Amino acid sequence: MKIRIFLRSIRHAVSGIVFALVRERNFQIECGVAIGVILFACFFPLLPSEWAILLLVIGWVLTLELLNTIVERILDMVKPNVHPYVRVVKDMAAGAVLIASFLAVLIAIFIFLPHFIG
């Protein structure tokens, strides 16, 4: 019985991810970049810790993008007309994704650059 509830929860979660993948352009782009980075990383002898960091950062950016989308959707339902505070909250959520993406690029540089130099 409990396993069915758990599997149903997994199914709902996957459904939400698929929804975002089909309808959210930024999520599509970020998933494409994530796949590209993973494929690119396969050509280098990365340490397990480097793989862990890459996957953690990728998950971090994708999770923040989903949370940004959630915030935007909720605010669109609560306040359909653009209110100045709604715009600020949406911009802040997008800013969180931007910061995470920028840090992900820096981390990727720190991981991959030694393989090009050495």
N, C-alpha and C positions, 0 to 999 in steps of 0.2 A: 504494500500500500504506500509506504513512504517513498519507495523508489519511484513509483509512478508520479508522485507529486514533484519529486526532484527532477525527473525527466521532463515533466510538463514545464517546470521553471526554466530548464535549459532550452527547451523548444521556444518559449516566449522570448528569452534573451537573444537567441539566434535570429528570431523573427525581427526583433528590433534592430539588430546589426544589419541584416539584409535590407530592411526598409531604408536605413541610412545609406547603405551602399548603392541602392537603386536610385534614391531621390536626392541625395545631398552631394552636390558637386565637390565641395571641399573635402568631404570624407573620401570620395572616389579618388581625388588627386592624392591625398595623403596615403591611402591604401596602395596606390600605384607606386608612389615614392618608396613606401615601406618594402614592397616586393622587390623593387629595383635595388634597394640597399642590401637586402638579404641575398639577392642573386650576385651582386657585386662582391659582397663579403665572402662568398663561396670561393672566389679566386685567390684568397689570401689565407695564409696559415694563422688564423686568429686563435688566440688563447680562449679557453672556455670562459674566462672572466670578461674578455672583450665581447664575445657573443652574448653573454648575459647582459652586459651593459647596453649593447645595441638593441636587443629584444625588449629590455625594460624601457628604454627611451622611445622606441616605436610604440609600445603599448601605452606609454604615458601620453604621447601626442594624440593617438587615436581615441583614447579614453576622454581626454579633454575636449576633443572635437565633438564627441557624442554628447558630453555634458553641455557644451556650448549650444548645440542644436536643441537639446532639451530646454535650456533656459529661453532660447529664442521662441520655440513653439509655445511654451507656457505663457510667456509675455504677450505673444500675439493673440492668444485666447483671452487673457485677462484684460488686456488693453489694446484692442484692435487698431485704434487710432494712435498714431505715433505721439507719445508723450515724451517730454524732454528726459524724464527720469528713466523711462523704458529704453530710450536710445543710449543713455549712459550705461545702464546695466548690460545691454547687449554688446556695447563696445568694450566693456571691461571683460566680459566672457570671451569675446574674440581676442582681446589682448592677452588673456591667459594662454590661449592656443598659440598665439604669435611668439610669446616668450618661450614656451615649451619647444616650438619648432626651431627657433633660433638656437636654443641650447642644444637641441638634437643635432643640428648642423655642426656646432662647435665640437661636440663629443665625437661625431663621425670624423671630423678632421683630426682630432687627437688620436683616434684609433687607427685611421688609415694612413696618415702622413708618414709615420715611421716605416711603413711597408714600402713606400715610394722612395724614401731617402736611403734606407738601409738596404 
